[in-house]
Amino acid sequence: MAANKINKEWHERNPMPEEPTLEQLITWHVLHARHCGCRKIPARLMEIIKQRNIKIFEEEP
Ligand SMILES: [Zn+2]
């Protein structure tokens, strides 16, 4: 998925919960990064993702 390109279909199927918990936020952003490049993961979430060793992509480029 090219950078900054919005994957409308994915967004329609995966709306952000209205008051997401931290877990929901992380899950949403990780999945979002895999399927759509319209925006980046916020730095504070990225830190948690790194701390937990969550792989955003199945394989590192
Ligand atoms: Zn997006």
N, CA, C, O and the ligand as a Tripos MOL2 file, in Angstrom:
@<TRIPOS>MOLECULE
protein
  245   243    62     0     0
PROTEIN
NO_CHARGES

@<TRIPOS>ATOM
      1 N           0.8640   -1.2160    0.0000 N.3       1 MET1
      2 CA          0.0000    0.0000    0.0000 C.3       1 MET1
      3 C           0.8840    1.2440    0.0000 C.2       1 MET1
      4 O           1.7250    1.4290    0.8800 O.2       1 MET1
      5 N           0.6770    2.0770   -0.9900 N.am      2 ALA2
      6 CA          1.5010    3.2850   -1.1200 C.3       2 ALA2
      7 C           1.2350    4.2600    0.0320 C.2       2 ALA2
      8 O           0.1270    4.3270    0.5650 O.2       2 ALA2
      9 N           2.2640    5.0040    0.3980 N.am      3 ALA3
     10 CA          2.1320    5.9440    1.5070 C.3       3 ALA3
     11 C           1.0650    6.9990    1.1960 C.2       3 ALA3
     12 O           0.9190    7.4490    0.0590 O.2       3 ALA3
     13 N           0.3430    7.3680    2.2160 N.am      4 ASN4
     14 CA         -0.6630    8.4290    2.1460 C.3       4 ASN4
     15 C          -1.8770    8.0690    1.2990 C.2       4 ASN4
     16 O          -2.7520    8.9060    1.0740 O.2       4 ASN4
     17 N          -1.9300    6.8350    0.8320 N.am      5 LYS5
     18 CA         -3.0810    6.4460    0.0420 C.3       5 LYS5
     19 C          -4.1390    5.8820    0.9800 C.2       5 LYS5
     20 O          -3.8510    5.0050    1.7940 O.2       5 LYS5
     21 N          -5.3620    6.3850    0.8650 N.am      6 ILE6
     22 CA         -6.4060    5.9120    1.7680 C.3       6 ILE6
     23 C          -7.0940    4.6850    1.1820 C.2       6 ILE6
     24 O          -7.4560    4.6460    0.0060 O.2       6 ILE6
     25 N          -7.2570    3.6980    2.0310 N.am      7 ASN7
     26 CA         -7.9550    2.4730    1.6750 C.3       7 ASN7
     27 C          -9.3790    2.6090    2.2210 C.2       7 ASN7
     28 O          -9.6810    2.2070    3.3440 O.2       7 ASN7
     29 N         -10.2300    3.1850    1.3920 N.am      8 LYS8
     30 CA        -11.5900    3.5170    1.8310 C.3       8 LYS8
     31 C         -12.3620    2.2890    2.2840 C.2       8 LYS8
     32 O         -13.0690    2.3080    3.2910 O.2       8 LYS8
     33 N         -12.2070    1.2270    1.5180 N.am      9 GLU9
     34 CA        -12.9220   -0.0100    1.8380 C.3       9 GLU9
     35 C         -12.5760   -0.4970    3.2370 C.2       9 GLU9
     36 O         -13.4470   -0.8800    4.0180 O.2       9 GLU9
     37 N         -11.2690   -0.4730    3.5340 N.am     10 TRP10
     38 CA        -10.8460   -0.9430    4.8460 C.3      10 TRP10
     39 C         -11.4520   -0.0660    5.9330 C.2      10 TRP10
     40 O         -11.9350   -0.5700    6.9470 O.2      10 TRP10
     41 N         -11.4270    1.2350    5.7220 N.am     11 HIS11
     42 CA        -11.9860    2.1560    6.7210 C.3      11 HIS11
     43 C         -13.4790    1.9300    6.9220 C.2      11 HIS11
     44 O         -13.9860    2.0240    8.0400 O.2      11 HIS11
     45 N         -14.1690    1.6340    5.8440 N.am     12 GLU12
     46 CA        -15.6040    1.3820    5.9700 C.3      12 GLU12
     47 C         -15.8720    0.1230    6.7780 C.2      12 GLU12
     48 O         -16.8290    0.0480    7.5490 O.2      12 GLU12
     49 N         -15.0030   -0.8680    6.5830 N.am     13 ARG13
     50 CA        -15.1830   -2.1310    7.3100 C.3      13 ARG13
     51 C         -14.6550   -2.0570    8.7310 C.2      13 ARG13
     52 O         -15.0520   -2.8530    9.5810 O.2      13 ARG13
     53 N         -13.7580   -1.1020    9.0010 N.am     14 ASN14
     54 CA        -13.0890   -1.0500   10.3090 C.3      14 ASN14
     55 C         -13.1730    0.3360   10.9340 C.2      14 ASN14
     56 O         -12.1560    1.0150   11.0760 O.2      14 ASN14
     57 N         -14.3740    0.7590   11.3070 N.am     15 PRO15
     58 CA        -14.4530    2.0790   11.9330 C.3      15 PRO15
     59 C         -13.7690    2.0710   13.2980 C.2      15 PRO15
     60 O         -13.8000    1.0730   14.0170 O.2      15 PRO15
     61 N         -13.1540    3.1950   13.6380 N.am     16 MET16
     62 CA        -12.5530    3.3460   14.9620 C.3      16 MET16
     63 C         -13.6850    3.3750   15.9890 C.2      16 MET16
     64 O         -14.6570    4.1100   15.8110 O.2      16 MET16
     65 N         -13.5730    2.5810   17.0690 N.am     17 PRO17
     66 CA        -14.6000    2.6440   18.1280 C.3      17 PRO17
     67 C         -14.7250    4.0690   18.6750 C.2      17 PRO17
     68 O         -13.7570    4.8300   18.6620 O.2      17 PRO17
     69 N         -15.9060    4.4200   19.1490 N.am     18 GLU18
     70 CA        -16.1130    5.8070   19.5670 C.3      18 GLU18
     71 C         -15.2600    6.2060   20.7570 C.2      18 GLU18
     72 O         -14.6640    7.2830   20.7670 O.2      18 GLU18
     73 N         -15.2030    5.3440   21.7540 N.am     19 GLU19
     74 CA        -14.3120    5.6120   22.8870 C.3      19 GLU19
     75 C         -13.4170    4.4040   23.0730 C.2      19 GLU19
     76 O         -13.6350    3.5750   23.9560 O.2      19 GLU19
     77 N         -12.4000    4.3210   22.2190 N.am     20 PRO20
     78 CA        -11.5770    3.1040   22.2280 C.3      20 PRO20
     79 C         -10.7480    2.9740   23.5000 C.2      20 PRO20
     80 O         -10.2410    3.9620   24.0320 O.2      20 PRO20
     81 N         -10.6210    1.7380   23.9790 N.am     21 THR21
     82 CA         -9.6550    1.4560   25.0390 C.3      21 THR21
     83 C          -8.2700    1.4700   24.4160 C.2      21 THR21
     84 O          -8.1330    1.4970   23.1930 O.2      21 THR21
     85 N          -7.2480    1.4530   25.2550 N.am     22 LEU22
     86 CA         -5.8800    1.4290   24.7400 C.3      22 LEU22
     87 C          -5.6760    0.1980   23.8540 C.2      22 LEU22
     88 O          -5.0520    0.2820   22.7960 O.2      22 LEU22
     89 N          -6.2050   -0.9420   24.2950 N.am     23 GLU23
     90 CA         -6.0580   -2.1730   23.5130 C.3      23 GLU23
     91 C          -6.6990   -2.0180   22.1410 C.2      23 GLU23
     92 O          -6.1220   -2.4110   21.1270 O.2      23 GLU23
     93 N          -7.8870   -1.4470   22.1200 N.am     24 GLN24
     94 CA         -8.5790   -1.2580   20.8390 C.3      24 GLN24
     95 C          -7.8200   -0.2970   19.9340 C.2      24 GLN24
     96 O          -7.7290   -0.5010   18.7230 O.2      24 GLN24
     97 N          -7.2810    0.7470   20.5390 N.am     25 LEU25
     98 CA         -6.4960    1.7200   19.7790 C.3      25 LEU25
     99 C          -5.2870    1.0620   19.1310 C.2      25 LEU25
    100 O          -5.0160    1.2550   17.9460 O.2      25 LEU25
    101 N          -4.5710    0.2860   19.9240 N.am     26 ILE26
    102 CA         -3.3680   -0.3680   19.4120 C.3      26 ILE26
    103 C          -3.7360   -1.3210   18.2880 C.2      26 ILE26
    104 O          -3.1300   -1.2980   17.2160 O.2      26 ILE26
    105 N          -4.7390   -2.1630   18.5400 N.am     27 THR27
    106 CA         -5.1540   -3.1270   17.5180 C.3      27 THR27
    107 C          -5.5720   -2.4120   16.2510 C.2      27 THR27
    108 O          -5.1900   -2.8070   15.1490 O.2      27 THR27
    109 N          -6.3540   -1.3620   16.4070 N.am     28 TRP28
    110 CA         -6.8390   -0.6400   15.2290 C.3      28 TRP28
    111 C          -5.6640   -0.0630   14.4270 C.2      28 TRP28
    112 O          -5.6050   -0.1940   13.2050 O.2      28 TRP28
    113 N          -4.7450    0.5690   15.1330 N.am     29 HIS29
    114 CA         -3.6400    1.2210   14.4170 C.3      29 HIS29
    115 C          -2.6970    0.2070   13.7620 C.2      29 HIS29
    116 O          -2.1830    0.4520   12.6700 O.2      29 HIS29
    117 N          -2.4700   -0.9290   14.4280 N.am     30 VAL30
    118 CA         -1.6010   -1.9510   13.8140 C.3      30 VAL30
    119 C          -2.2640   -2.4810   12.5450 C.2      30 VAL30
    120 O          -1.6210   -2.5770   11.5000 O.2      30 VAL30
    121 N          -3.5400   -2.8230   12.6350 N.am     31 LEU31
    122 CA         -4.2440   -3.3090   11.4450 C.3      31 LEU31
    123 C          -4.3010   -2.2190   10.3800 C.2      31 LEU31
    124 O          -4.1210   -2.4800    9.1910 O.2      31 LEU31
    125 N          -4.5510   -1.0070   10.8270 N.am     32 HIS32
    126 CA         -4.6270    0.1040    9.8820 C.3      32 HIS32
    127 C          -3.3260    0.2620    9.1010 C.2      32 HIS32
    128 O          -3.3350    0.4400    7.8830 O.2      32 HIS32
    129 N          -2.2100    0.1920    9.8210 N.am     33 ALA33
    130 CA         -0.9140    0.3670    9.1540 C.3      33 ALA33
    131 C          -0.6680   -0.7290    8.1220 C.2      33 ALA33
    132 O           0.0270   -0.5160    7.1290 O.2      33 ALA33
    133 N          -1.2440   -1.8970    8.3670 N.am     34 ARG34
    134 CA         -1.0580   -3.0020    7.4190 C.3      34 ARG34
    135 C          -1.8760   -2.8130    6.1560 C.2      34 ARG34
    136 O          -1.5050   -3.2970    5.0860 O.2      34 ARG34
    137 N          -2.9780   -2.1160    6.2830 N.am     35 HIS35
    138 CA         -3.9170   -2.0640    5.1640 C.3      35 HIS35
    139 C          -4.0540   -0.6990    4.5270 C.2      35 HIS35
    140 O          -4.5670   -0.5850    3.4140 O.2      35 HIS35
    141 N          -3.6070    0.3280    5.2070 N.am     36 CYS36
    142 CA         -3.8450    1.6780    4.7180 C.3      36 CYS36
    143 C          -2.7170    2.5950    5.1650 C.2      36 CYS36
    144 O          -2.1710    2.4340    6.2570 O.2      36 CYS36
    145 N          -2.3710    3.5560    4.3190 N.am     37 GLY37
    146 CA         -1.2690    4.4560    4.6430 C.3      37 GLY37
    147 C          -1.7030    5.9040    4.7880 C.2      37 GLY37
    148 O          -0.8980    6.8150    4.5960 O.2      37 GLY37
    149 N          -2.9790    6.1290    5.1290 N.am     38 CYS38
    150 CA         -3.4720    7.5090    5.1290 C.3      38 CYS38
    151 C          -2.9510    8.3140    6.3040 C.2      38 CYS38
    152 O          -2.8740    9.5400    6.2260 O.2      38 CYS38
    153 N          -2.5910    7.6470    7.3950 N.am     39 ARG39
    154 CA         -1.9660    8.3930    8.4890 C.3      39 ARG39
    155 C          -1.0670    7.4810    9.3060 C.2      39 ARG39
    156 O          -1.1900    6.2560    9.2910 O.2      39 ARG39
    157 N          -0.1590    8.1320   10.0200 N.am     40 LYS40
    158 CA          0.8290    7.3790   10.7770 C.3      40 LYS40
    159 C           0.2960    7.0240   12.1540 C.2      40 LYS40
    160 O          -0.6700    7.6100   12.6420 O.2      40 LYS40
    161 N           0.9530    6.0490   12.7650 N.am     41 ILE41
    162 CA          0.6220    5.6850   14.1360 C.3      41 ILE41
    163 C           1.1530    6.7750   15.0550 C.2      41 ILE41
    164 O           2.3220    7.1450   14.9460 O.2      41 ILE41
    165 N           0.3230    7.3060   15.9660 N.am     42 PRO42
    166 CA          0.8060    8.3510   16.8830 C.3      42 PRO42
    167 C           2.0070    7.8560   17.6860 C.2      42 PRO42
    168 O           2.0930    6.6830   18.0500 O.2      42 PRO42
    169 N           2.9310    8.7780   17.9530 N.am     43 ALA43
    170 CA          4.1970    8.4070   18.6020 C.3      43 ALA43
    171 C           3.9680    7.6840   19.9260 C.2      43 ALA43
    172 O           4.6770    6.7280   20.2390 O.2      43 ALA43
    173 N           2.9840    8.1310   20.7070 N.am     44 ARG44
    174 CA          2.8090    7.5040   22.0310 C.3      44 ARG44
    175 C           2.3160    6.0620   21.8950 C.2      44 ARG44
    176 O           2.6270    5.2170   22.7340 O.2      44 ARG44
    177 N           1.5520    5.7840   20.8430 N.am     45 LEU45
    178 CA          1.1300    4.4040   20.6030 C.3      45 LEU45
    179 C           2.2820    3.5720   20.0600 C.2      45 LEU45
    180 O           2.4520    2.4030   20.4060 O.2      45 LEU45
    181 N           3.0650    4.2090   19.2000 N.am     46 MET46
    182 CA          4.2200    3.5240   18.6180 C.3      46 MET46
    183 C           5.1650    3.0510   19.7130 C.2      46 MET46
    184 O           5.7420    1.9680   19.6140 O.2      46 MET46
    185 N           5.3230    3.8550   20.7490 N.am     47 GLU47
    186 CA          6.1970    3.4680   21.8620 C.3      47 GLU47
    187 C           5.6840    2.1990   22.5450 C.2      47 GLU47
    188 O           6.4520    1.2870   22.8520 O.2      47 GLU47
    189 N           4.3880    2.1620   22.7730 N.am     48 ILE48
    190 CA          3.7910    0.9910   23.4300 C.3      48 ILE48
    191 C           3.9230   -0.2350   22.5340 C.2      48 ILE48
    192 O           4.2180   -1.3360   22.9990 O.2      48 ILE48
    193 N           3.7000   -0.0240   21.2480 N.am     49 ILE49
    194 CA          3.8140   -1.1280   20.2870 C.3      49 ILE49
    195 C           5.2310   -1.6900   20.2980 C.2      49 ILE49
    196 O           5.4280   -2.9050   20.2650 O.2      49 ILE49
    197 N           6.2080   -0.7990   20.3440 N.am     50 LYS50
    198 CA          7.6040   -1.2540   20.3800 C.3      50 LYS50
    199 C           7.9080   -1.9750   21.6870 C.2      50 LYS50
    200 O           8.5500   -3.0250   21.6930 O.2      50 LYS50
    201 N           7.4380   -1.3950   22.8030 N.am     51 GLN51
    202 CA          7.6730   -2.0080   24.1120 C.3      51 GLN51
    203 C           7.1210   -3.4290   24.1540 C.2      51 GLN51
    204 O           7.7260   -4.3280   24.7380 O.2      51 GLN51
    205 N           5.9730   -3.6140   23.5310 N.am     52 ARG52
    206 CA          5.3260   -4.9370   23.5550 C.3      52 ARG52
    207 C           5.8490   -5.8510   22.4600 C.2      52 ARG52
    208 O           5.4590   -7.0140   22.3580 O.2      52 ARG52
    209 N           6.7530   -5.2930   21.6340 N.am     53 ASN53
    210 CA          7.3390   -6.0980   20.5680 C.3      53 ASN53
    211 C           6.2850   -6.6000   19.5790 C.2      53 ASN53
    212 O           6.3760   -7.7160   19.0660 O.2      53 ASN53
    213 N           5.3030   -5.7680   19.3280 N.am     54 ILE54
    214 CA          4.2710   -6.1190   18.3550 C.3      54 ILE54
    215 C           4.8130   -5.8120   16.9650 C.2      54 ILE54
    216 O           5.3150   -4.7190   16.7020 O.2      54 ILE54
    217 N           4.7000   -6.7920   16.0890 N.am     55 LYS55
    218 CA          5.1560   -6.5750   14.7080 C.3      55 LYS55
    219 C           4.0190   -5.9630   13.9030 C.2      55 LYS55
    220 O           2.9370   -6.5370   13.7810 O.2      55 LYS55
    221 N           4.2930   -4.7910   13.3610 N.am     56 ILE56
    222 CA          3.2650   -4.1400   12.5490 C.3      56 ILE56
    223 C           3.1340   -4.8710   11.2260 C.2      56 ILE56
    224 O           2.0300   -5.0970   10.7290 O.2      56 ILE56
    225 N           4.2650   -5.2340   10.6700 N.am     57 PHE57
    226 CA          4.2410   -5.9890    9.4220 C.3      57 PHE57
    227 C           4.7440   -7.3980    9.7130 C.2      57 PHE57
    228 O           5.5740   -7.6070   10.5970 O.2      57 PHE57
    229 N           4.2390   -8.3370    8.9720 N.am     58 GLU58
    230 CA          4.5900   -9.7380    9.1960 C.3      58 GLU58
    231 C           6.1010   -9.9110    9.0920 C.2      58 GLU58
    232 O           6.7130  -10.6350    9.8780 O.2      58 GLU58
    233 N           6.6930   -9.2330    8.1060 N.am     59 GLU59
    234 CA          8.1360   -9.3170    7.9230 C.3      59 GLU59
    235 C           8.6980   -7.9200    7.8540 C.2      59 GLU59
    236 O           8.1090   -7.0280    7.2440 O.2      59 GLU59
    237 N           9.8390   -7.7350    8.4810 N.am     60 GLU60
    238 CA         10.4940   -6.4380    8.3830 C.3      60 GLU60
    239 C          11.0050   -6.2620    6.9560 C.2      60 GLU60
    240 O          11.5010   -7.2140    6.3530 O.2      60 GLU60
    241 N          10.8890   -5.0560    6.4160 N.am     61 PRO61
    242 CA         11.3700   -4.8350    5.0510 C.3      61 PRO61
    243 C          12.8880   -4.9510    4.9580 C.2      61 PRO61
    244 O          13.4540   -4.7920    3.8770 O.2      61 PRO61
    245 ZN         -6.3450    4.9170    6.6250 Zn       62 ZN62
@<TRIPOS>BOND
     1     1     2 1
     2     2     3 1
     3     3     4 2
     4     3     5 am
     5     5     6 1
     6     6     7 1
     7     7     8 2
     8     7     9 am
     9     9    10 1
    10    10    11 1
    11    11    12 2
    12    11    13 am
    13    13    14 1
    14    14    15 1
    15    15    16 2
    16    15    17 am
    17    17    18 1
    18    18    19 1
    19    19    20 2
    20    19    21 am
    21    21    22 1
    22    22    23 1
    23    23    24 2
    24    23    25 am
    25    25    26 1
    26    26    27 1
    27    27    28 2
    28    27    29 am
    29    29    30 1
    30    30    31 1
    31    31    32 2
    32    31    33 am
    33    33    34 1
    34    34    35 1
    35    35    36 2
    36    35    37 am
    37    37    38 1
    38    38    39 1
    39    39    40 2
    40    39    41 am
    41    41    42 1
    42    42    43 1
    43    43    44 2
    44    43    45 am
    45    45    46 1
    46    46    47 1
    47    47    48 2
    48    47    49 am
    49    49    50 1
    50    50    51 1
    51    51    52 2
    52    51    53 am
    53    53    54 1
    54    54    55 1
    55    55    56 2
    56    55    57 am
    57    57    58 1
    58    58    59 1
    59    59    60 2
    60    59    61 am
    61    61    62 1
    62    62    63 1
    63    63    64 2
    64    63    65 am
    65    65    66 1
    66    66    67 1
    67    67    68 2
    68    67    69 am
    69    69    70 1
    70    70    71 1
    71    71    72 2
    72    71    73 am
    73    73    74 1
    74    74    75 1
    75    75    76 2
    76    75    77 am
    77    77    78 1
    78    78    79 1
    79    79    80 2
    80    79    81 am
    81    81    82 1
    82    82    83 1
    83    83    84 2
    84    83    85 am
    85    85    86 1
    86    86    87 1
    87    87    88 2
    88    87    89 am
    89    89    90 1
    90    90    91 1
    91    91    92 2
    92    91    93 am
    93    93    94 1
    94    94    95 1
    95    95    96 2
    96    95    97 am
    97    97    98 1
    98    98    99 1
    99    99   100 2
   100    99   101 am
   101   101   102 1
   102   102   103 1
   103   103   104 2
   104   103   105 am
   105   105   106 1
   106   106   107 1
   107   107   108 2
   108   107   109 am
   109   109   110 1
   110   110   111 1
   111   111   112 2
   112   111   113 am
   113   113   114 1
   114   114   115 1
   115   115   116 2
   116   115   117 am
   117   117   118 1
   118   118   119 1
   119   119   120 2
   120   119   121 am
   121   121   122 1
   122   122   123 1
   123   123   124 2
   124   123   125 am
   125   125   126 1
   126   126   127 1
   127   127   128 2
   128   127   129 am
   129   129   130 1
   130   130   131 1
   131   131   132 2
   132   131   133 am
   133   133   134 1
   134   134   135 1
   135   135   136 2
   136   135   137 am
   137   137   138 1
   138   138   139 1
   139   139   140 2
   140   139   141 am
   141   141   142 1
   142   142   143 1
   143   143   144 2
   144   143   145 am
   145   145   146 1
   146   146   147 1
   147   147   148 2
   148   147   149 am
   149   149   150 1
   150   150   151 1
   151   151   152 2
   152   151   153 am
   153   153   154 1
   154   154   155 1
   155   155   156 2
   156   155   157 am
   157   157   158 1
   158   158   159 1
   159   159   160 2
   160   159   161 am
   161   161   162 1
   162   162   163 1
   163   163   164 2
   164   163   165 am
   165   165   166 1
   166   166   167 1
   167   167   168 2
   168   167   169 am
   169   169   170 1
   170   170   171 1
   171   171   172 2
   172   171   173 am
   173   173   174 1
   174   174   175 1
   175   175   176 2
   176   175   177 am
   177   177   178 1
   178   178   179 1
   179   179   180 2
   180   179   181 am
   181   181   182 1
   182   182   183 1
   183   183   184 2
   184   183   185 am
   185   185   186 1
   186   186   187 1
   187   187   188 2
   188   187   189 am
   189   189   190 1
   190   190   191 1
   191   191   192 2
   192   191   193 am
   193   193   194 1
   194   194   195 1
   195   195   196 2
   196   195   197 am
   197   197   198 1
   198   198   199 1
   199   199   200 2
   200   199   201 am
   201   201   202 1
   202   202   203 1
   203   203   204 2
   204   203   205 am
   205   205   206 1
   206   206   207 1
   207   207   208 2
   208   207   209 am
   209   209   210 1
   210   210   211 1
   211   211   212 2
   212   211   213 am
   213   213   214 1
   214   214   215 1
   215   215   216 2
   216   215   217 am
   217   217   218 1
   218   218   219 1
   219   219   220 2
   220   219   221 am
   221   221   222 1
   222   222   223 1
   223   223   224 2
   224   223   225 am
   225   225   226 1
   226   226   227 1
   227   227   228 2
   228   227   229 am
   229   229   230 1
   230   230   231 1
   231   231   232 2
   232   231   233 am
   233   233   234 1
   234   234   235 1
   235   235   236 2
   236   235   237 am
   237   237   238 1
   238   238   239 1
   239   239   240 2
   240   239   241 am
   241   241   242 1
   242   242   243 1
   243   243   244 2
@<TRIPOS>SUBSTRUCTURE
     1 MET1         2 RESIDUE 1 A MET
     2 ALA2         6 RESIDUE 1 A ALA
     3 ALA3        10 RESIDUE 1 A ALA
     4 ASN4        14 RESIDUE 1 A ASN
     5 LYS5        18 RESIDUE 1 A LYS
     6 ILE6        22 RESIDUE 1 A ILE
     7 ASN7        26 RESIDUE 1 A ASN
     8 LYS8        30 RESIDUE 1 A LYS
     9 GLU9        34 RESIDUE 1 A GLU
    10 TRP10       38 RESIDUE 1 A TRP
    11 HIS11       42 RESIDUE 1 A HIS
    12 GLU12       46 RESIDUE 1 A GLU
    13 ARG13       50 RESIDUE 1 A ARG
    14 ASN14       54 RESIDUE 1 A ASN
    15 PRO15       58 RESIDUE 1 A PRO
    16 MET16       62 RESIDUE 1 A MET
    17 PRO17       66 RESIDUE 1 A PRO
    18 GLU18       70 RESIDUE 1 A GLU
    19 GLU19       74 RESIDUE 1 A GLU
    20 PRO20       78 RESIDUE 1 A PRO
    21 THR21       82 RESIDUE 1 A THR
    22 LEU22       86 RESIDUE 1 A LEU
    23 GLU23       90 RESIDUE 1 A GLU
    24 GLN24       94 RESIDUE 1 A GLN
    25 LEU25       98 RESIDUE 1 A LEU
    26 ILE26      102 RESIDUE 1 A ILE
    27 THR27      106 RESIDUE 1 A THR
    28 TRP28      110 RESIDUE 1 A TRP
    29 HIS29      114 RESIDUE 1 A HIS
    30 VAL30      118 RESIDUE 1 A VAL
    31 LEU31      122 RESIDUE 1 A LEU
    32 HIS32      126 RESIDUE 1 A HIS
    33 ALA33      130 RESIDUE 1 A ALA
    34 ARG34      134 RESIDUE 1 A ARG
    35 HIS35      138 RESIDUE 1 A HIS
    36 CYS36      142 RESIDUE 1 A CYS
    37 GLY37      146 RESIDUE 1 A GLY
    38 CYS38      150 RESIDUE 1 A CYS
    39 ARG39      154 RESIDUE 1 A ARG
    40 LYS40      158 RESIDUE 1 A LYS
    41 ILE41      162 RESIDUE 1 A ILE
    42 PRO42      166 RESIDUE 1 A PRO
    43 ALA43      170 RESIDUE 1 A ALA
    44 ARG44      174 RESIDUE 1 A ARG
    45 LEU45      178 RESIDUE 1 A LEU
    46 MET46      182 RESIDUE 1 A MET
    47 GLU47      186 RESIDUE 1 A GLU
    48 ILE48      190 RESIDUE 1 A ILE
    49 ILE49      194 RESIDUE 1 A ILE
    50 LYS50      198 RESIDUE 1 A LYS
    51 GLN51      202 RESIDUE 1 A GLN
    52 ARG52      206 RESIDUE 1 A ARG
    53 ASN53      210 RESIDUE 1 A ASN
    54 ILE54      214 RESIDUE 1 A ILE
    55 LYS55      218 RESIDUE 1 A LYS
    56 ILE56      222 RESIDUE 1 A ILE
    57 PHE57      226 RESIDUE 1 A PHE
    58 GLU58      230 RESIDUE 1 A GLU
    59 GLU59      234 RESIDUE 1 A GLU
    60 GLU60      238 RESIDUE 1 A GLU
    61 PRO61      242 RESIDUE 1 A PRO
    62 ZN62       245 GROUP 0 **** ****
